[in-house]
Amino acid sequence: MDISVLGAGNVGLNLLRILKEKRDVFRSRYRVDINVVSVSDSRTTVFEPNGLDLGEVIEAKASGNLSRAEAKTISFDEIFDIDNEVIVDLMPATQDGVRGRDIYMKAFRKGRHVVTANKAPLALHWAQIMEEAASRGKMIRYEATVAGGVPLFSFRDYCITPSEVISFRGIVSLTVNLVMRMMARGHSFQEAVKYAQSMGVAETDYRDDTSGLDAARKTVILANSLFGLSMSLNDLYYEGIDEGKRYRSSSRMVSTVSVEGGRVRAESRVEELSQEDPLLSLPEESLAYIIETENNGKLMVRSERDGPLETAAAVVNDIVIMAREIC
Ligand code: NDP
């Protein structure tokens, strides 16, 4: 399966490394061959019809210039004219999600499937994107958009098929929680943001995290996907970090979605967690959620650590699932 990768940053470079290292395993274990035919960053798109040498691409990007890889360069728009089956979006979120939405709509129209880690298009244009994919018979997978590497949508699709999800409660955004917890320990807002940036987990514009927007985008996506809704960001109550506030060690940004009396409640807000709450004891770099299901009981899924590597692994998993469905 030939894929085009948009974005070669924290997640993109980890993704290329995993695809390079695991190619033989994917061939022998799953009988799929994943070939990266193009990689784009904000300035350059490199292309090789028989598959890029990923080691070279990683090295070129590390040296500061993707075009140093021994490959053709093409314009960004030409990714729709080359032979690829899947477009993988690892670009930063934009405020209106329009750029990503338009790329996905064009991809579906031109017969491509989409895998994305970019939340903005789905949080703002869910119905339009899903309708276009369905009408063109194309797939979109988006595991990494919510809770980084913690499986949620693949878990729903492959592990709890006999159940509807009745309620969701979770810590799905790392940076906002990390910053609040560091502030509770006496660090300044700026110090905490700098630390999150150094770990590669902050959004390209960190204010997306600290304003609560990133957690809100995730809450919209999970509400739509798990509960069959067509919400947009405007339909959701959410809050962010107050830079002047002294947070407690029990303060967490929690996403909650539930159905009560036929009405859906979805919100992303700062809660004071009790000592008995399983979400309280999570390590700082960890994400988790608890779901109540119809026939699979109450389940908690958590990571010990989350970051760009784990996010990239979730994206690769979506790509492998897609390859297995197509082949
Ligand atoms: P980075 O900012 O590290 O990387 C973004 C990449 O996209 C860069 O290579 C950048 O190019 C490229 N890019 C920017 N604008 C364009 C453009 N117009 N055309 C082509 N390429 C472009 O972000 P991350 O890798 O951290 O995140 C990528 C996506 O994954 C984001 O949507 C984020 O929300 C999501 N995500 C990230 C997580 C994480 O832990 N980091 C967790 C979950 C989701 P250049 O290198 O030239 O600047």
Boltz pocket constraint, residues with backbone or C-beta under 6 A from the ligand:
constraints:
  - pocket:
      binder: B
      contacts: [[A, 6], [A, 7], [A, 8], [A, 9], [A, 10], [A, 11], [A, 12], [A, 40], [A, 41], [A, 42], [A, 43], [A, 76], [A, 89], [A, 90], [A, 91], [A, 92], [A, 93], [A, 117], [A, 118], [A, 119], [A, 144], [A, 145], [A, 148], [A, 200], [A, 201], [A, 202], [A, 203], [A, 204], [A, 306], [A, 307], [A, 308], [A, 311]]
      max_distance: 6.0
